[in-house]
Amino acid sequence: MSKRDYYDVLGIEKGATKDEIKKAYRKLARKYHPDVNKESDAADKFKEVKEAYEVLSDDNKRAQYDQFGHAGTNGQGFGGFGGGAEDFGGFGDIFDMFFGGGGRRRDPNAPQQGADLQYTMVLDFEEAIFGKETDIRIPKEETCDTCDGSGAKPGTKVDTCSHCHGTGQLNQEQNTPFGRVVNRRVCHYCSGTGKEIKEKCNTCGGSGRVKKNKNIHIKIPAGIDEGQQIRVSGKGEPGINGGPAGDLFVVIQIREHEFFEREGDNIYCELPINFAQAALGDELEVPTVHGKVKLKVPAGTQTGKMFRLKGKGAPNVRGRGQGDQLIKVRVITPTNLTEKQKDLLREFSELGGNDVTEEQDGSFFKRFKNAFKNND
C-alpha cells in the first residue's frame, strides 16, 4: 500500500510554518494515541502521524521530502517505537499532555512565584495629568500567620507523601503493541505537592493561605494615559514553597472631561467666539489644565482655525518633555437678536453681499464657561 503524502497526513499546506506543523501534530497525536483512542486502526494512524511529523519538523528531511517525495526518506520513517516512554526522543511534549509532564515534571517542592494580580483604577482627567499618590484596598491571599504557611496545625509536622514519596506523581506501567509505556500522573493523594498533612491548620484549612483585604500605596506618575499600567513589584499573591510573590498591575482608566480632550501628550479644546470677535480680533483668557492664559485672536479668524499653546499639555509619562494645548476656534452665530441688531446685520449683509444666518448654540457656550470656571 502506497504511503500518504505527509502534508495530507497532518492536514496542512506545503508552505506551513514549524508552529503550524507542530500544532497539527499535537492535535492528531492526542486524537490517535493508543492509550486514548481504542479504535483498531488508532495505533497505525498514530504511527503515521508521528512519521510525518519527524520528517516535516526537520529542515533537512523536509527539504529532501519536498524534492524527492518518499524516496528522499528511503521509504521509511525516522526513529521507531522501541521499548518504553524514554524511546520517544524529542516527543516528550506528547507525554506532557497525557501523563502530566513525564520524566521532566518539575519538582513539586521547588519554589514557585506567586500569581500576578490586576486592579483597575479610575482617575479624573486632571489626576492623570498631574499624577497623585493614593492607597488602594484589594483582596489578596496572604501567608497564614497561624501555621506560617505550612498548612499544618501548630505543633504538628508536614510529612512526605507515602504514596508518591515526595515526587508529586505516580507511575503506572502498561504494555502496548509498541512496548512498555510508563504513564506518569499527578498523585491524587497529595494533589502533586509531594506532601501529606495529617492535621490541617484550623485557620487556613491546610492551604497555608488566607484571604485578606490589603492596603497598598500607589504612586501615579504625571502624564499617565488611558490603558497604561503601573507595576507594583511583589504585591501580588504570595509565592509557593518560599518562592517570590507575584506582582500587582494597576490598569488606568480616565474619566472624560466636559471641555478638554487628550491625544497622547497634547490636549485639545474648542474655543467659542462671537462674530464680532472673529471679524475684529480680540484678546481672550482661555482655560488650560495649568490655569488661565491670554490668547490673541487676530481679525478675520475663521471657524476651524487652530492655535497652539506650547507646553500647556500633559507631561510625558517617561519624562520626555511636555505636550501642547491646541485650541480650535468655533465662531458662534448670535441668537435672540433685537430688531435694531437685526437691522444692522441686514445692512452689513447688503454692504458685503452676504446672507445672515443664525445658529442656536447655547449649550456649547455653557460648556466653555464651565471649563473656564473650573480654572478660577
N, C-alpha and C positions, 0 to 999 in steps of 0.2 A: 504493500500500500504506500503510495507516494506521500511525502511529508507536506503538511500545510505550510503556507507562507507564514514566517514568524510574525510579520506585522499583522496578518489576519488573526493569528492566534491570540495576540494581545489586544486586537481591536483598535489599532492606532494607524495613523498615516505614516508614510515613509519619512516625512520630514519631522517626525515627533521629537521633542526635546527629551533629555535624560529624565527630567522630572515627570514628564508625561508617560514615559516608558515605565518608570518605577511605580507611578500611581496606578497604571493599568495592571501591572504585575501584582501589586499588593491586593488589589480588588479581586482579581481572579484566583490568587493563591488562597485567600480567605474562603472563596466560594468552593474550590475544589479540593481543599486539603483533606486527605483521607480520614483524619480524626474528626472532621466536622461533617463532611459530605459522605453519606453511606451508600450512594448510588454505585452500581457495579463498575461504571467507567470513570469514576471520580479520580482514582489513582492515576489512570492513564492521562487524563486531562491535566492533572496537576503536574505530572512529569513533562508534558508538552509545553505547558506554560513556563515552567522553570527553565527548560531548554531554550525557549525563545528569549527569555529574559537574559540568560547567561551570554547569549550572542549579542543581542542588541544593546545591552548595557556596557559592553566593552567596545571602545572606539575601533580598535584594530580588527576584532572579529566582525563587527558590524560592517566595516569597510569591505572586508573580504566577502561577506554575505551579499552586500549590495551589488558587488561586481560579478560574483560567480554563483550566487544562489547557494543552495545546499551543498553544491560541490566544493564551495570555498570552506566548508566546515567538515569536509571528509564524510559528509552524510551522517555525522554523529553529533550527539550533544556534548557539552563540555562538562566534565565532572561526572558525578554519579550520586547514588543514594546511599551506598556503603552501609555502615553499621548504624551507629546511634546518631543523636542530635548533633554531636560535635562534628559530624561529617558534612553538615550543611554549611560549609565555609562561605562566609560572605552573605549569608541569608538569615542571620540572627534576628533581623527585624521581624521576620515572619513568626519566629518563636516568641518574640516580644508580644506580638498581637495575640497569640493563642495561649501562651503559658506564663504571662506576667513578667517577662523580661529575660527568661533563660538564665544562662550562667553569668551574664553580665549585669544582673539585677543589682542595684546599688544596696549598700549596707543600710538596713532599716534603722540602725542606731547611729548613723552618721549625722553630724549637724546639718540642719536644713534651714534656709532662710524663710522667715515668715511671709505671709501673703501681703501684697500691697492693698491699700485702701484708697478710695476716691471720695471726695467731698465737693459738692457744688456750692460756690459762694456767689451771691448776687450783690453787685456793687452799684451805687449811684454813679452817674456819669462823671461827676467831679471827683469822686473817690478813686475812680480808675485813673484819672488824670494825675492826681497828686499823691496817690498811694495812701496807705494807712497801716496801723498796727491794731490787731484785734485778737480776741480769744474766741475759739470755736469749741463747741462741745460735741463730741462724737462718741457713739457706742463702739467699743472695740474690746477684743479679748486681751486679758492680762494674765500673767502667771499667777496661779493660785497661791495666796500667801499661807494658807493652811498647810499645804504639802510641799511648798516650794517648787511646784510644777511636776513633781514625780507622779502624781495621781494616786499615790498610796496613802492610806490612813497613817497619821503621825504615829511613830513608834513601830511601824511595820516596814518591810522592805519590798522592793520590786525584784521578782525572780526572773531568771531566764526561762523562756517558754519551753516547757518539757516536750512539746510536740515537734517544733522545728529547730530546737536547740539554739535559738537566738538568731537564726538566719532570716526569719520572716517569710520563709517559703517551704513548701512541701514538694517532694519529688514523687512522681508516680511513673513506673516503668510500664511500657506497653509494647508488645511485639506486633509489628506491622509487616505487610508483604515486602517492605523495603529494609527491614532490620528492626533493631530495638530502638525505640524512641523514649527519651526521658522527658516527661511533661513536668514543668515546674509551675506551681500555682501558689498564689498568696496564701499563707497559713491562715485558715479561718478561725483558729483558736485565739490568735493574738492580733488578728487583722493586719498582719505584716509588720508589726512593731518589734517582734522578737522578744517581747517582754510579757510577763504574766503577773497581774496584780490580784492577789487573793483577797485583800481587804482594801476596798476603794475609799478614797477620801470622801467624807460626807459633804464637803463644801462644793467640790467640782465634779463629783461622781466618777472620778478616775481619769478625767480628761487632762488634768493638770492646768486647766484654764478656767477663768470665769469672765463673764461679760460685765463690763463697767462703762459708765459714761466718763469720758476723759476730757479735761480742758487742755487745749493746745494753743499756744501763742503763735500767731501767724503775722508775718510781715509782708504786706502787699507793696511791691515796688511801684514807683510812679511811672505812669505810661503803659501799664498793663492793658491788654486789649481783650476783646471778646474771644473766648475759646482757649486762651492761653492757660498754662498750668504752672502751679508752684509746687515744687517737690520738697517735701519736708522729710529729710532722711531719718530713718529709724523710728518713725511714728506710726508704722503700720502694725500688723499683727505680730505677736512675739514669735521668735524662732523656735524650732523643734530640736531637742537634744543639744541645747546650748548654742544653736545657730543664731545668726544675727536677725534682728527684727526687720520686717518689710518697711516700705516707705509709704508716706501719705501724699497723695496727689490732690491738690486743691484746684478744681476747674472753675474758671472765672466766667460769669455771665454779667452783662451790664444793662441796667435799665435804660430805656430810651429817654432822651431829653426833648422837651417840647420845642426847643428852638435850635439847638446845636445838633449836628451830625458829625460823626468821625469816620475817617477813612485813613487807616494807617496812623501816622503821627499828625496828620493835618485835620483841622476842624473846619466844618463848613456851616454857613448860615445864610439866610436871605435877609436883606435889608429893605424894608418898605419905605419908599419916599413918595412925596406927593408930586403933582405935575409941576408946580412952581419950582420946587427944589431941583427937579430933574432939568428943567429948562434954564433956570438962572444959576444953578450951582448953590452949594451950601457947605457949611462945616458942621458935622454931626458927632454926637457922642454915641458910640456903639458899644454893646456889651461883648466882653470876651470872658473866658474862664479865669483870666488873670485880672479882671477888673475893666473899668471903662477906658476907652481910648478915643482920641479925636480922629475923625476921618473926613478928608476934604473930598467932596463930590463936585467934580467940575461941571460947568454949564454944558447942557446938551447931552447929559448922561442918558443912555437908553436902558430899557429893561434887558437884563441878562449881562450887563457889564460886571466884570469880576475885579475885585480889589483884594490885594494880598497884604496881610499884616504879619511881617516877619517875626518869628519866634513866639507867636501867640497861640500856637497849637499845643499838642501834647508832647511831653518829653519822651525820647526814645527809651524803651524799657531796658535796652542794653547799653545805655549811656552814650549813644551816638548822636548827640545834638538834640535839637528841639524842632518840632513841626511848626507850621504856619497856620494862621486862620485865614480862610478865603471867604470873602463876602460877595454874594451875588445880589445885585440891585434889582429891585422889583418896583416899577412905577405904578402907583395905585391911582385909579380913576376916582375923582371926587364924587361924592354922593350927597343926597339931601341938600341940593343947591337952592339958594334963594333965587327969586326971579331976577334980581339985579345981577347975580353971579352968572346966571344962565345967559342973560343978555350980553354980558361982557365976553363970555366964551363964544357965543354965536358971532359976535363982532370979530373976535380973534380968529375964528374959523374962516370967516369970509375973507379976512385980510390974508390968511395963509393958504386959502384954498383947501382946507382940511375939514373933515367931518368931526363932530364932537360925539364921543361915546362915554357911557357911564358904566361902572362896574362896582357891584357891592362886594366889599372885601373886609368888613369889619373884624371878622374872626382872625385874619392874618395880623392886623394891627394889634389886636388884643394879645396874641402870642408874643409879638415883638416887645410889647410893653411889659409883659410878664417877665421875659428874659432880662430886660433892662432893669426891672425892679429887683430881680434876684441878685443883681450885681451891685446894688447900692450898699 
